[in-house]
């Protein structure tokens, strides 16, 4: 089973509900695409700040390795560790970028694949929307019968709780 974070786009300025077609389900877990093709994966997902950060880190590491005289194998290990970190944190990087753009977390969906996750999310979202659009039932407006008469106050205490309307 995979875990997907659901992110909704920013609220519309006209007060209309969020367009469910723009909702993004971001998988949590290791991303092979981010591990193998880090910068291309970042470009594909429009992670511009993440790409700039990755470039800054790789340039700083290359300069530091050059100054320290690290061998070719050492450079390869460092590059592999950076790629591993990007692969492990790919979902978090996508969520961070979307949150910076004003997107909101709307929960988590657990499903076998992205299609099942979308189905679960949209069923839940449409139920919530329908519940918000339905006028309240008569029972929600208050009691339909006269309230019960309260027992006379004796001023005593029943157990640890005072009687309704009694002195304290």
Residue pairs with C-beta under 8 A, 6 or more apart in sequence:
1 110
1 111
1 112
2 27
2 28
2 29
2 110
2 111
2 112
2 113
2 114
2 117
3 27
3 28
3 29
3 108
3 109
3 110
4 25
4 26
4 27
4 28
4 108
4 109
4 110
4 111
4 114
4 117
4 121
5 25
5 26
5 28
5 91
5 95
5 105
5 107
5 108
6 23
6 24
6 25
6 105
6 106
6 107
6 108
6 109
6 121
7 23
7 24
7 25
7 26
7 95
7 98
7 99
7 103
7 104
7 105
7 106
8 18
8 22
8 23
8 103
8 104
8 106
9 18
9 19
9 22
9 23
9 102
9 103
10 101
10 102
10 103
10 104
11 18
12 18
12 19
17 129
20 122
20 125
20 126
23 106
23 121
23 125
24 98
24 103
25 109
25 114
25 117
25 118
25 121
26 91
26 94
26 95
26 98
27 91
27 114
28 91
29 91
30 87
30 88
30 90
31 41
31 87
31 90
31 91
32 87
33 41
33 44
33 90
34 41
34 42
34 86
34 87
34 90
34 93
35 83
35 84
35 86
35 87
35 90
36 83
36 87
38 54
38 82
38 83
38 86
38 87
39 51
39 54
39 55
41 86
41 90
42 48
42 50
42 51
42 54
42 93
43 51
45 94
45 97
46 97
47 93
47 94
47 97
49 97
49 100
50 93
50 96
50 97
54 82
54 86
57 82
58 79
58 82
61 78
61 82
62 75
65 74
65 75
65 78
70 78
86 93
95 105
99 105
106 121
106 125
107 121
109 117
109 120
109 121
110 117
111 117
111 119
111 120
138 144
150 164
150 165
151 163
151 164
153 163
153 164
153 165
153 166
153 167
154 163
154 166
155 163
155 166
155 167
156 163
156 166
157 163
157 166
162 168
